[in-house]
Amino acid sequence: MGVIVEMHNTGGSKSQRDVRAMIEHVLGDWRVSIIGSQANDRWEMMILGPHAFERCYTLEGAAGQHEPAVIREIVAKIVSTTR
């Protein structure tokens, strides 16, 4: 199975494709869900992985955390503790 990335209310389709590509580059059999808010610039990211791995993280748009490369680095740091 590969990585599954779900994104809702997070901007345009090009941005979503770029984020998916960055996450797929970092992960193997994992699931990542990113849900944007229509009320603010925060996106809630949930990462699920093997051996009951589960982490949540808030991505702040004002801090530049909606950029695909930044998301890739955040995901890599979060999952590096399990490898």
C-alpha positions in Angstrom: 0.0 0.0 0.0 1.6 3.4 -0.3 1.1 6.5 1.7 -2.4 8.0 1.7 -2.7 11.8 1.9 -6.0 13.5 2.4 -6.4 17.3 2.1 -9.5 19.3 2.6 -10.0 23.1 2.6 -6.3 23.7 2.0 -6.1 25.8 -1.1 -5.6 25.1 -4.8 -5.1 21.7 -6.5 -1.4 22.5 -7.4 -0.6 23.2 -3.7 -2.3 19.9 -2.7 -0.4 18.0 -5.4 2.9 19.5 -4.2 2.2 18.7 -0.6 1.2 15.1 -1.5 4.4 14.6 -3.5 6.6 15.9 -0.6 4.9 13.7 1.9 5.1 10.6 -0.3 8.8 11.2 -0.7 9.3 11.0 3.1 6.9 8.2 4.0 6.2 4.5 3.1 3.0 2.9 4.4 1.5 5.8 6.3 -1.7 7.9 6.3 -1.6 11.7 6.5 -4.7 13.8 6.8 -4.6 17.7 6.5 -7.8 19.6 7.2 -7.9 23.4 6.7 -10.1 25.8 8.5 -12.3 28.3 6.8 -12.2 30.5 9.9 -8.4 30.9 10.2 -5.1 30.0 8.5 -4.5 26.8 10.6 -4.4 23.4 9.1 -4.7 20.3 11.4 -2.4 17.5 10.3 -2.8 13.9 11.6 -0.1 11.3 10.8 -0.9 7.6 11.3 1.7 4.9 10.8 2.7 1.4 11.7 2.7 0.0 15.3 -0.1 2.4 16.3 1.9 5.5 15.6 -0.3 8.6 15.8 0.6 12.3 15.9 -1.3 15.5 15.4 0.3 18.8 14.5 -1.1 22.3 13.7 0.4 24.0 10.6 0.3 27.8 10.9 0.0 29.6 7.6 1.4 32.9 9.0 4.5 30.9 10.0 5.0 29.6 6.5 4.0 26.1 7.4 1.6 25.7 4.4 4.6 25.4 2.0 5.1 21.9 0.7 8.9 21.9 1.5 8.1 23.0 5.1 5.5 20.4 5.5 7.9 17.8 4.2 10.5 18.8 6.9 7.9 18.8 9.7 6.7 15.3 8.6 10.2 14.0 8.4 11.0 15.3 11.9 7.8 13.8 13.4 8.3 10.3 11.8 12.1 10.2 12.4 11.5 9.3 16.0 9.9 6.0 14.9 12.5 4.8 12.5 
